[in-house]
Amino acid sequence: MSAEGGKLTWGEVEAKLEELREAGTLPPSLVDELKVRLKAYEMTREELERVLDEVVKAYEGSLVEPGEAVGAVSAQSIGEPGTQMTLRTFHYAGVRELNVTLGLPRLIEILDARRNPSTPIMTIRLRGDAKYDKERASEVASKLAETTVENVARSIDFDLISQTIAIKLDPSMLQDRQLTPEQVAKALERHRVSMVEVEGDTIIVRPTGFLDLNRFNKLRQRILNVTLKGVRGLRRPVVKKEGDEWVLYFEGSNLAGVLNKAEEVPEVDPTKVFTNNIHEVAAVLGIEAARNVIINETMKVLEEQGLDVDVRHVMLVADLMTATGRVRQIGRHGVSGEKESVLARAAFEVTTKQLLEAGVKGEVDELKGVTENVVVGQIIPLGSGMIDLRMKHLEEGEPSST
């Protein structure tokens, strides 16, 4: 029975949506989204029919026709706006203290699948009361930011005659980083930097065995790089308010380190830790997560430039880059260089090398793709070119097969 005033009950609405799912009219994901959206409204049967008709019409209008050249359309849809992108490398992106590579350099960085981004950035969101309290958020940032001996040392001198290294600590920096000389000494001992003694604000290191000038310099650099607290690689913390919440930004990236540290720092929400390093995400969270980073980072670059590109074009590129289970670049060392077609590889770059190697290996080109058919002057296998029309000539009096 319908509710009063001709309004449908939620059970009736849900039953209608399930009919669309079972009939295959709408995909399950869209049906689930409709359930969430429609639950907030009361509608008559006529109103529900009108809404669903519009949804079905919009869905069917978004489907790709069989034989559509989706690759060429995506390339054009991203490439044409890409010509309007600025060449500026750095942009503050709302955080004045941190530089972020955006624009064309960042887009090239993503599509080239660079192992290390030029400006790695981590975004860490908090949970509980800490995300509404700036002081607590700043404390968390201090716990996560990497502090090395170099950050708290005023000077470091070595004496070749007495074979000692004297590290003079900066009391104000120690207080700011919430450290003591004894903690610095313990950190050095954990890294097996020989004999360590504390004399006030000075730490004396006595290496075992005789060291020449070259070895002293190497030991000095090793001492300076010893991590005293925080997550290795995270530098220059910035606490920024977004809406009602305080969000932490760091220069540098160490996704695995932050997720491990989240066990010690309960204020960190491990489900909302983000890095713009695609390869690091792939190594820690898997290829699907890396695909999402490619999509999100690309769309962020395009939107920041005021360019309107449908996300499905970017999704196609991300799918292509991650289809094999690893992140590949769009180039001769990745997607383009790993095509099965010899002619398609040769048409992209280093033509002579590709043809020579294919000849030596005796490779056969099946001419299944677009590029290789253009090279040999055949109709490409897209659109009407996908159809093979064959006619059978019947002799007089021969019965038809239909």
C-alpha positions in Angstrom: 0.0 0.0 0.0 1.2 3.5 -0.7 1.6 6.1 2.0 -1.0 8.8 2.6 -1.4 11.5 0.0 -0.4 9.1 -2.8 3.3 9.1 -1.7 5.1 5.8 -2.2 6.6 3.9 0.8 10.3 3.3 0.8 9.7 -0.4 0.2 7.8 0.4 -3.1 10.6 2.7 -4.2 13.2 0.0 -3.4 11.3 -2.6 -5.3 11.1 -0.4 -8.4 14.9 0.1 -8.2 15.5 -3.6 -7.9 13.4 -4.2 -11.0 15.8 -1.9 -12.9 18.8 -3.8 -11.5 17.4 -7.2 -12.4 16.4 -6.1 -15.9 19.9 -4.8 -16.5 18.5 -1.4 -17.4 20.9 0.3 -14.9 24.2 -1.0 -13.4 24.2 -2.1 -9.7 26.5 0.9 -8.7 24.0 3.4 -10.1 21.1 1.6 -8.4 22.9 1.7 -5.1 23.5 5.4 -5.5 19.9 6.0 -6.3 18.9 4.2 -3.1 21.0 6.6 -1.1 19.8 9.7 -2.9 16.1 8.9 -3.1 15.8 7.9 0.5 15.7 11.6 1.5 12.6 12.3 -0.6 8.9 11.3 -0.6 7.5 10.9 -4.1 4.4 9.8 -5.9 4.5 7.0 -8.4 4.4 9.5 -11.3 7.3 11.5 -9.8 9.4 8.4 -9.3 8.7 7.3 -12.9 9.8 10.7 -14.2 13.0 10.7 -12.1 13.9 7.1 -13.2 13.2 7.9 -16.8 15.6 10.8 -16.7 18.3 8.7 -15.0 17.9 5.9 -17.6 18.0 8.4 -20.4 21.2 10.1 -19.1 22.8 6.7 -18.5 22.0 5.4 -22.0 23.3 8.7 -23.4 26.6 8.2 -21.7 27.3 4.8 -23.1 30.0 4.4 -25.8 28.8 3.1 -29.1 30.4 -0.2 -30.3 33.5 0.6 -32.4 34.0 4.1 -30.9 37.6 5.2 -31.1 37.8 5.8 -27.3 41.6 6.0 -27.3 41.7 8.7 -29.9 38.9 10.6 -28.3 40.6 10.5 -24.9 43.9 11.6 -26.4 42.3 14.5 -28.1 40.2 15.4 -25.0 43.3 15.6 -22.8 45.8 16.8 -25.4 43.9 19.8 -26.8 43.3 21.4 -23.3 46.9 20.4 -22.5 48.1 22.9 -25.1 46.5 25.7 -23.0 48.2 24.7 -19.8 50.8 27.1 -18.3 54.4 26.2 -18.0 54.8 27.5 -14.4 56.4 24.8 -12.3 55.5 25.9 -8.8 52.2 26.9 -7.3 51.4 27.5 -3.6 48.0 25.6 -3.8 46.7 27.2 -0.7 49.8 26.3 1.4 52.2 29.2 1.2 55.0 27.4 3.0 55.1 24.5 0.5 55.8 24.6 -3.2 53.8 22.1 -5.3 54.6 21.3 -8.9 51.5 21.8 -11.0 50.7 22.7 -14.6 52.3 21.0 -17.6 55.4 19.8 -15.7 53.2 17.9 -13.2 51.1 16.4 -16.0 54.3 15.2 -17.8 55.5 13.8 -14.5 52.4 11.7 -14.0 52.2 10.4 -17.6 55.9 9.6 -17.6 55.4 7.7 -14.3 58.4 9.3 -12.8 59.9 7.2 -9.9 60.3 10.3 -7.7 58.1 13.4 -8.1 60.0 16.7 -8.1 58.0 18.0 -5.1 56.7 15.0 -3.0 53.9 16.1 -0.7 52.1 14.2 2.1 48.7 15.2 3.4 47.7 13.7 6.7 44.2 14.1 8.3 43.5 13.6 12.0 40.7 11.9 13.9 38.9 12.5 17.2 39.2 15.9 18.9 42.7 16.5 17.6 41.4 17.6 14.2 39.5 20.5 15.7 42.4 21.6 18.0 45.3 23.5 16.4 47.6 22.9 19.4 47.1 19.2 19.3 47.4 19.1 15.6 50.7 21.0 15.9 51.9 18.5 18.4 51.1 15.6 16.1 53.0 17.4 13.3 56.0 17.7 15.6 55.9 14.0 16.3 55.8 13.1 12.7 58.3 15.6 11.3 61.8 14.1 10.9 64.4 15.5 13.3 68.0 14.7 12.6 71.2 15.5 14.5 71.8 18.2 11.9 68.6 20.0 12.9 69.6 20.3 16.5 73.4 20.7 16.2 75.0 24.2 16.3 78.4 22.9 15.1 80.3 19.6 14.6 84.1 19.5 14.8 86.6 16.7 14.7 90.1 16.4 16.1 92.4 14.1 14.1 95.0 14.1 17.0 92.6 13.0 19.7 90.4 11.1 17.3 87.2 12.6 18.6 84.1 14.3 17.2 82.5 17.1 19.2 78.8 17.8 18.5 77.7 21.1 20.0 73.9 21.1 20.4 71.6 24.1 20.2 69.6 24.3 23.5 66.8 26.3 21.9 66.4 23.8 19.0 66.4 20.9 21.5 63.7 22.5 23.5 61.7 23.3 20.3 62.0 19.6 19.2 61.3 18.4 22.8 64.7 16.5 23.0 67.5 16.3 25.5 71.3 15.7 25.0 70.9 12.3 26.5 68.2 11.3 24.0 70.5 12.4 21.1 73.3 10.4 22.6 71.1 7.3 22.8 70.0 7.7 19.2 73.7 7.8 18.2 74.4 4.7 20.2 71.5 2.9 18.5 73.1 3.6 15.2 76.4 2.2 16.4 78.4 5.4 16.1 81.2 4.1 18.4 81.7 5.5 22.0 79.4 8.4 22.9 79.7 10.7 26.0 77.6 13.6 27.1 79.3 16.8 28.5 76.5 19.4 29.1 75.3 20.5 25.6 78.2 18.8 23.9 78.3 15.2 22.8 81.7 13.6 22.3 82.0 10.7 19.9 85.1 8.5 20.0 85.4 6.2 17.0 87.0 2.8 17.5 90.2 2.4 15.5 92.2 5.1 13.7 90.4 7.2 11.1 91.9 9.4 8.5 90.4 12.7 7.2 88.3 11.0 4.5 86.8 8.5 7.0 86.1 11.3 9.5 84.2 13.2 6.9 82.1 10.1 6.1 81.4 9.5 9.8 80.5 13.2 10.3 77.9 13.0 7.5 76.5 9.8 8.9 76.1 11.4 12.3 74.3 14.4 10.9 71.8 12.2 9.1 70.9 10.1 12.2 67.1 10.4 12.8 66.3 11.4 16.4 62.5 11.3 16.1 59.6 11.4 13.6 59.2 9.7 10.2 62.2 9.7 7.9 61.7 11.9 4.9 58.9 14.2 6.3 60.1 17.8 6.5 58.7 21.3 6.9 55.3 20.5 8.6 52.5 22.9 7.8 49.2 22.9 9.8 46.4 24.3 7.7 42.7 24.7 8.5 40.3 23.3 5.9 36.7 23.8 6.9 36.4 22.9 10.5 39.4 20.6 10.5 43.1 21.1 10.8 45.1 19.2 8.2 48.8 18.4 8.2 51.0 18.9 5.1 54.6 17.7 4.8 57.3 18.2 2.3 58.7 14.7 1.4 57.0 11.4 1.4 57.1 8.1 3.4 53.7 6.4 3.2 54.8 3.2 4.9 56.5 5.1 7.7 53.5 7.2 8.5 51.1 4.2 8.5 53.5 2.4 10.9 53.8 5.5 13.0 49.9 5.8 13.2 50.0 2.9 15.7 52.1 5.1 18.1 50.2 8.3 17.3 46.5 7.6 17.6 45.5 11.0 16.4 46.5 10.1 12.9 43.7 8.7 10.7 45.5 6.0 8.7 42.5 5.9 6.2 43.1 9.5 5.3 46.9 9.6 4.6 47.7 10.7 1.1 50.9 11.1 -0.9 51.4 12.3 -4.5 54.1 9.7 -5.1 52.4 7.2 -7.4 55.1 4.4 -7.2 55.1 4.6 -3.4 51.3 4.1 -3.3 51.6 1.2 -5.6 54.3 -0.4 -3.4 52.4 0.1 -0.2 48.7 -0.1 -1.1 48.7 -1.9 -4.4 48.0 -1.1 -8.1 44.3 -0.1 -7.7 45.3 2.6 -5.2 48.0 3.8 -7.6 45.4 4.0 -10.4 43.2 6.2 -8.2 46.2 8.5 -7.5 46.9 8.8 -11.2 43.2 9.8 -11.8 43.0 12.2 -8.8 46.4 13.9 -9.5 45.7 14.3 -13.2 42.2 15.8 -12.6 43.6 18.1 -9.9 46.2 19.5 -12.4 43.6 20.0 -15.1 41.0 21.6 -12.7 43.6 23.9 -11.2 44.3 25.2 -14.7 40.5 25.7 -15.3 40.3 23.0 -17.9 37.2 20.9 -18.2 38.1 17.3 -19.1 35.7 14.4 -18.5 37.1 12.1 -15.8 36.4 9.0 -18.0 39.1 10.0 -20.4 41.6 10.2 -17.6 40.3 6.9 -16.2 41.1 5.2 -19.6 44.7 6.5 -19.4 45.0 5.3 -15.8 43.7 1.9 -16.7 46.2 1.6 -19.6 49.1 2.7 -17.3 48.2 0.1 -14.6 46.6 -2.8 -16.6 49.7 -5.1 -16.2 49.8 -4.8 -12.4 52.6 -2.2 -12.4 52.7 1.5 -13.1 53.9 2.1 -16.7 54.7 5.3 -18.5 53.0 6.4 -21.7 56.1 6.2 -23.8 58.5 3.9 -25.5 59.7 2.5 -22.2 56.2 1.7 -21.2 52.8 1.4 -22.9 53.9 2.4 -26.4 57.1 0.4 -26.3 55.3 -2.8 -25.1 52.6 -3.0 -27.8 52.4 -6.4 -29.6 52.4 -4.8 -33.0 55.9 -4.3 -34.6 54.6 -1.5 -36.9 52.9 0.4 -34.0 56.1 0.3 -32.0 58.2 1.4 -35.0 55.7 4.3 -35.8 56.2 5.7 -32.3 60.0 6.0 -31.8 63.4 4.5 -32.8 61.9 3.0 -36.0 65.1 1.3 -37.3 65.8 -0.4 -34.0 62.3 -1.8 -33.7 62.2 -3.2 -37.2 65.6 -4.7 -36.9 64.9 -6.4 -33.6 61.6 -7.7 -34.9 63.3 -9.1 -38.0 65.9 -10.9 -36.0 63.2 -12.4 -33.8 60.9 -13.2 -36.7 58.0 -11.4 -35.2 54.6 -11.4 -37.0 52.3 -8.4 -37.1 48.6 -9.4 -37.0 47.5 -5.8 -38.1 44.8 -5.7 -35.3 45.3 -2.1 -34.2 44.8 1.4 -35.6 48.4 2.5 -36.1 49.6 -0.6 -38.0 46.7 -0.5 -40.4 47.3 3.2 -41.2 50.9 2.4 -41.9 50.0 -0.3 -44.5 47.0 1.7 -45.9 44.2 -0.5 -44.8 40.9 0.4 -43.2 41.3 0.7 -39.4 39.3 -1.8 -37.2 37.0 0.9 -35.7 33.5 2.0 -36.4 32.3 0.6 -39.8 35.8 -0.9 -40.2 35.1 -3.4 -37.5 32.6 -5.2 -39.7 33.5 -7.8 -42.3 30.8 -8.1 -45.0 30.9 -11.2 -47.1 28.6 -12.3 -49.9 28.0 -15.8 -51.2 27.1 -16.1 -54.9 24.3 -18.6 -55.3 24.1 -20.7 -58.5 20.7 -20.8 -60.3 18.4 -23.2 -58.5 20.7 -23.4 -55.4 18.6 -23.1 -52.2 19.5 -20.1 -49.8 20.8 -20.9 -46.4 18.3 -18.4 -44.8 
